[in-house]
Amino acid sequence: MSDDGKEAPDRIPGLKSVPDLSENELTVALRQFWWLHDARWYQGVKKRFGQEVANEINAEALRFVGRRVGTWYANTHGVPDGSSPAELAEAVAGLTRTMTTEQMMRSHVEEIGEESLETVVTEFFALRMLKAARSLEGYECPCLDMRGGWFEGLGVKVEETTVECMRTGGSACRFHTEVRREAHTETSTDVPTQVAAQVSAELPAEQAS
């Protein structure tokens, strides 16, 4: 009831009510906005300091984020058995969906041997954005850095290579991950500093995006 005795409106006239979004919808939106921020940040660094610096800082930032996400995943879902490609494949799939949506990235992970697995990415929105911004040429994909952060956060040692890249003309991005038998299986609530994933790229200048 207002001061003049009239019934108060349920909401301010002309102001649209905020939609009642589910937690899943909010999560999807937040992921998209986070990656939009990442894209604008990259473009800003490139414009002011050059693409080489943008590539370097981008890789450092995504490795840091990857470590935090990997540590969170291990603390939330448990540390995968480093000697089991099946458990590691499940963790990689979970980490991918933690950071992206199916609309943003289409990928699948499968075992290809007793000690190895393969991740295949068939679509990634970042490549479309980079192409639209005319920044694809000279862009160095930070995928191995991000994934290396995942494995460090999980506390699992691997050797990983990029065998095909969409940015350089491949039909998909393919990552082969070889599990190290002496895999570390402990984690903590903070970023592990004593565990370093042994990550190397066959094509260091042409990593998959």
N, C-alpha and C positions, 0 to 999 in steps of 0.2 A: 504494500500500500504506500503510495507517495504521500508527501506532506499535504497536498491539496485534497486528499481523500480519494483520488482516482486510483484505479488498479494499476500497479506498476507493470510495465511490459516484461516479458520473460527475457528479452535480450534487447540490446541497443538497436533502434531502428536503422536499417540499412547495413548492419553488420552481419555478415554471414556466420552461421554457427560453425565451430571447428568440427570437422568430420571425426567420427569415432573410429580411429584407425586401430586395427588389431596390432598386437606386438609384432607379428610377422611382417605386416605391411610397413610398420615403422622401421624394422630392421632392414628390409629391402631398400627403403628410401634412404636410410642413413648410409648404407654401403654405396649407393649411387652418388650421394652428395660427397662422401669422403673421396671417392675416385675423381669426381669433378674438381674438387679442391686440389688433388694431386696433379691433375692435368694443367690447371691454371698456374699452379706453383712452378711446374716444369717450364711452361712457356715464359713465365716471368723471369726465371733464372737464365733461360736461353737468351732472351732479349737483352738483358743487362750485362751478362757475363760470357755469353757464348755457349754453343751446344756442348762442347767438350766438358765444361764445368757442370752444365745441367745434367749430363749423363753420369758424371762421377758422383755428384751429390744425390741424384736420384737412386743410384745403386746403393749408396751408403744408407739412405733413409729407409729403403724397402728391406734391406737386410736387418736393420734394427727392428722395424715393425714385424718382420717375419720371425725374429727370435722371440719377441714378446707374445706373438700369436701362438708359436710352437710351445712355449712354456705354459701359457694359459691352457692350451689343449691338453698337454700332458697332465697338468694338475686337475683338470676337469674330467677327462676321460681315461686317464691312466697312460703310462708310458708304453708304447707298443714294443713288442718283442723285436729287438734289433736283428735277430737272426731269422725272423719270419717275414718274408715279402708280403704275405697275405695281410698281416696286421699292419705293416707299414703302408700298404696300398690303401687300406681303409682309413688310416690316419691322414694320408695325403689328400684323399677325397674329402675328408671332413675339414681339413685346413683350407682347401680350395673354396668350399662352400661357406666357410666362416668369413672369408674375405670378399667373395664375389657372389653374384646370383647366377642362375642358369641363363638368364637373359643376357648377362654381361659376358659370361664365358661358358662355352660348351666344351667339356673335356671328359675323359674317362681314364681310369688307372687300372692296369691289369698286371698280373704276374707273367713274366716271360722266362723264368728259370727258377732254380732253387734258391738263388741268392740275388735276384734282380727283378725289377719291375719297370714298366714303361708308362709314361703319362703322355697322352695324345690330346692336344688342344686343337679343335677344329674351327673355333670362332672366338675372337677376343675383341671386345669393343674398343680397347685402347688403340688398336691399329687403325680402326675407322676414324677415331678422333684425331690421331696424328696425321693421317692422310688429309683429312679435312682442313687441318691447321697448317698443312704444307711443311710439316716437321718430320716426316717419316725418313727422308734422306738424312743420313748422319745420326739417326737415333740408335742408341745402343741399348738393347733390351736388358732389363735388370732381373729377368726371371730366375737365373741361377743364383743370383744374390739373394732374392727373396726366398727361394726354396732352400738355399743353404742356411738361411736364418731359421727356417722351419725345423730343419734337422738338428741344428744346434740347440734350439729351444726344447725339442723332444729329447735331446741327449742321445741321439743315434748318429753313428758315424757312417758315412756313405761316400762313394765316388760317383759323381754325376756328370753326364755329358749331354750336350745338345746335338742331336743328329739330323734335325730338319727344322727349318724356320720359315714361317709364313712371311716374315718381313723381307726375307731375301729370295722369295719366290717359291717356297715350299708349299705343298698342298695342306700341310698342318705343321704344328710345332710338336716335336717329339723329344722327350727327355728320357734317357736311360739312367736308371738308378741302381747302382751295385751296392749291396749291403756289405759292410765290413763286419766280419765275424766277432771282432773284439769290441762290438758296440757297447757303448756306455748305457746303463739303464737306470740312472738316478736323475732326479730333477729337483728343482727348488722353486720357491715362489718368485724368485727374481731371475734375471737373465743369467744362465750359466756362463761362467767365464773360463772354466777349466776344460770345456769340451769344444773342440773345433771340428766341424764337418769338413772332410777332405773333398772339396768340390773343385773340379777342373772342367774346362770347356774345350771341346775339340775345335770349336770355332769361336774363339774369344771375342772377336770383333763382330760376330754375327749371331749373337745369342737370340733364342726365341723370345717373342714378346708374349 
